[in-house]
Amino acid sequence: MKFVIIGFDGPEGQAKRKIHRSAHLASLEPLNREGKVIMAGPFTDQAGSLIIIEADSLEEAKRIAHNDPYTLQGIFERVEVHPFQQVLPSSLQT
């Protein structure tokens, strides 16, 4: 099942990103190797980040979001996790 994680940056988010970026990426790398990271990256208006992942449950997706270094180090002031149904681009799976 797919989940969208939206991390909203706090006031010092941009400055702290530079310090904690490698830890943030390292925390996502095991999921990426397993093919569970669909897409991830920052908003270009510096509001935060979007991460789309595959996870077995909402609880697992929330655990990933809340244990991310960007959350733990205060880059993300607020994090939302939502179940997501992909419509486009179309996939061969139904």
Phi, psi and omega in degrees: 000141180269147177223144175256130174248123177244118177255122180263123183292143172276182184302328181257015185305312183296319180292320182286334180304315182301324183285321190252006184300315183296323178291322178299310180295321179296325180290332179272342186300317177301320177294321179297316179298328179278000181077019184265350174268114180278317183195146177202144176169168181276154171287138182286350175269009177064027179277340183154214184218159175237131176228128175244124184230164168260132177213160182283337184202164175299321180299317178296317179297319178295321179298316179300313182296316185281344176261002177293137178305328177295328175284311184296328183265005174084011174293311175275116177283329181213143180230133174243142177232127182227139171296148187222135175248114180285130176250315178230148351296152181298143174246165179283344180277147178250000000 
